[in-house]
Amino acid sequence: MDPTTLRDGARDLLLGGRCAACGRPGGVLCRACHERLLLEAPLTRSRTRPRPCPPGLLPVWSCGGYTGALRALLLAHKEQWRHQLTVPLGALLAQSVAGLAAERAATPGAVLVLVPVPSRPAAVRARGRDAMLALVRAAVRELERGGVPARAVPLLATRPGVADQSGLDTAARAANLHGALRVRPGPLRRLAGGVPEIAGAVVCDDVVTTGATLVEAQRALRAVGVPVLGSATVAATARRGAEGRGRRT
């Protein structure tokens, strides 16, 4: 078992845990909330679009709005180190990926390459792990259990000088991120040599806000010849509009 999961369990046992979604006493995610999230995911996932939408943004699929229980779960996972939430949130991300793949008519049997948006190194050090990469790996396991070939490949890295996006408006985010991401040569070589047929890359993040990060990520990937299907996130902020409901796959 993951040591961080054991640590979460010990903390809940000693301090008295509460569900991160509903606040009731119990584990980090109570059974009722867990079941509701997973049952509703295929129904709530949809193609979303930031408003205003940055030019060139490929389709984005999300599993719900960044509000209420979903917002609480994502914050608990990333900021409060509630690592037991990785699996259920990864399952939601997998639903978004599946919706995008169905819409883009990804080649059956070809591998979906899930590329996490990279966290700043300082944030990873402060949190003790890369929370987004953990979500993507959980999503890959969920997809493969459903018979969808997938691989988590951390192709992207941030360049020095990128500021924290918190508090920046749409224009400032776009300016801050222009040219901010690069493709890591080692993972790219391993991908080229280890995957015979790629359906395409899916840029993955926890939340889509303005879409600036996703545009920069797809720019960096396409610049080195990686085909990009679009993006998948767990949630989307209120600055977006749903463009069509997903269907069960």
N, C-alpha and C positions, 0 to 999 in steps of 0.2 A: 504493500500500500504506500502511496505517496506520503512522505513525512509531513508535508504541509496539511494533508487531510487529517492525519493523526493529531496534529497540533490543533486544528480547528475543533476536532471532537473533544480533546482534552479541555479546551477552553470552555466549550459549551457545558461540559460535565461539571467543571469547577465553579464557573461563574453563573451558570444558568442561562442557556441560550434562548434566543428568540428568533422566530422566522423572519428573514430579511424582507419577505414580501408582505406579510400581514401583521407582523409584530406579536403574534401569539407565542406564549412560552413553548419551547421545544427546540428542535434542531435548527440548523442554519436555513433550511427550507422545509417547511412542514409538508406532509404527504399530500394534503389537499391542494396546496398551492403548486406543488410539483406536478401533480396529475393534471390540474387545470391548465398550466402553462403548456405542457406537451400535447394535450388534447386540442387546445385552441390554436396552436401554432400553424397547422396546415390551413386553417380557416382565416387567420388574421394576416398571414404573410401576403405581401403585395408589392408591386413595383411602386417605388416612391421617387419623388422628384423635388430637390430643394427649390425654394423660391426666394430670390431669383436663382435660376439654374446656371452654373458656370458653363461657358461654351465648351463643347466637345465631350461633356460627361456622358459616358456609356450607361446603359440601364443599371439601376440600383434596386435591389430587393431587400426588404426588411420585414421583421416579424411583428412589428407594432410600434406605437409611439413611445418616445422617451419621456414617459410620465408614469406616475403611480407605481405599481409593483415592479414593473420592468425596469424603471429607472432606479428604484431602490436596490434591486438585485445587481445591476451593473455597477453601481457605486460600491456596494458591499464587496463585490468580487475584486474590483480594481483598487479601491482606496482603503478598504478595511481588511484586506487579506483573507477574505472568506473563500478559501480555495475550494471548498466543497461545492461551490456553485459553478465550477468550471464545466462539469458534465452536463447539467441541465441547460446552461447558457450555450454550450457548444452544440447541443441538440437543436436549439432555436436557430443558431447560425447555419447549421446544416439544412434546415428547412428553407432558409433564404437562398442558399446556394442551389438547392434543388429547384426552386421556383425560377431562378435565373437560367439554369441549365435547360429546363424545359422550354422556356421562352425563346432561348437562343438556339434551340435545336442542336445541342451538343452531340457530337458523334457517339452513338452507343458503343461502349467498350473502351473508348479513349479515356485517358486520365484527365480528370479535372485537377488543375494545379492551384491550390489555395495559397495565396500570398498575403501574409499579414501586413498591415500598415505598421511600420516599425515604430517602437517607442523610443523616446530620447534616452540615451545611455544613462543619464543621471536619474531618470525616473525608474529605470529597471533596477539600478543599484539601490535606490531608496525602498522599492517595493520587494526586493529580494528575488524577483523573477519577472519574465516578460509575460504579463497577463494576456495580451492579445495572441501571442504565439500559442499559449496554453489553450485558449479557446479554439483556435484554428485546428490544433491537433485533436481536440475532442470532437470537433465537427467532422474531421476526416474519419475518425473511428465510427461515428454515427452513419456517415454516408456509406462506408464500406460494409457495415452491417446490413444496410439496405441494398447491397449489390452494386453500388455506384463506385467505380474506381476513382480514387482521389489520393492526393499527396499534399502534405503541408511542406512548403518550401519557402524559407525566409530569404527571399531574393533581395529585398530592399534594405537599405541603410540610410540613415540621415547624414547629411553633410554638416560640418560645424557651422555654428552661427544661427541655427533655427530657433526662434523664440517660442515660448509656450503660447499655444493658440488661445488659451482662456482669456476672455474679455475682448478679443479682436473682432471687428465687424467683418462683413463679407469681403470688402476690398482689401483690408489689412491682412486677412488670412491668405488671400490669393497672392499678395505681394510677398508675404513672409515665406510662402511655400514654393514660389517659383524657383525651380532648379534645386530644391532642397533635398531631393531623394536621388540616390544612385543605386545601380544594380551591383550586387556583390559578385565578383567573377567566379569565386569558388563554387558557391551553390548553383550558379548558372551552368558551369561546366558539368557538374554532376547531374543536373537536370537533363542537359543535352545528351549525355552519355548513358543515362539510366532509364529514361522513359521513351519507349519507341514511338508512341503516338499520343500527342497531347490534344485534348479537346479544346483547351484554352486556359488562360489564367483567370482566376477570380480574385480581385482585390478585396480583402476582408478587413473590416473594422468593427468596433463595438457599436458606434453610433455615427450616423451621417448627420451633419449640421448644415454647412454651406456647400459641401461637395468639393471644396478646394483641395483637400488632402487626397481624395479619390482621383481627381483629375491629374494631380502631380504624380501619383503612383502609376497610373496607367500611361502617362507620358514617358516616365523612366523605363517602364517595361517595353513599350513599343519601340523606344529608341534603340534597343538592342535586339529587336526582332522577335520578342515574345508576344504571341497573339493574346489579346485580352478580350474576354467575353463581356465583362462588366464588373459590378461590385455587389457584395452581399454584406449586410450588417445585421446585428441583432435588433437594433431599434433606429428610429428616425425622429429627429426633433420636430416640434410643431411647425417649423419653417419648411414644410414640405406638403405636397399633395399626393394622395394615392391615385395611381393611374389605372388600376385594375386589380381585381382580387386574384389571388393564386388559386390553383386547383390541387387536389390531392394527386400525389405521384408515388 
